[in-house]
């Protein structure tokens, strides 16, 4: 599974990245899930993101323009396993 955090590196983007990494660790999926940051604005807009931070899981945008909570992130991961 690949989770991409899209954003320019602002505080909200870093908080989203931290939340995603925390959930991946809590679920024990560090070896199964690749978490990456996408900060290039062209790459971000190519993915259809208009507001940051955005979370994309395996090419599907699941969140945009807000910091998702841990339980929500867990649900997204479990839905795609």
Beta strands, then each sheet from edge to edge (+ up, - down):
strand 1: 2-6
strand 2: 34-38
strand 3: 54-57
strand 4: 60-64
sheet 1: 2+ 1+ 3- 4+
end
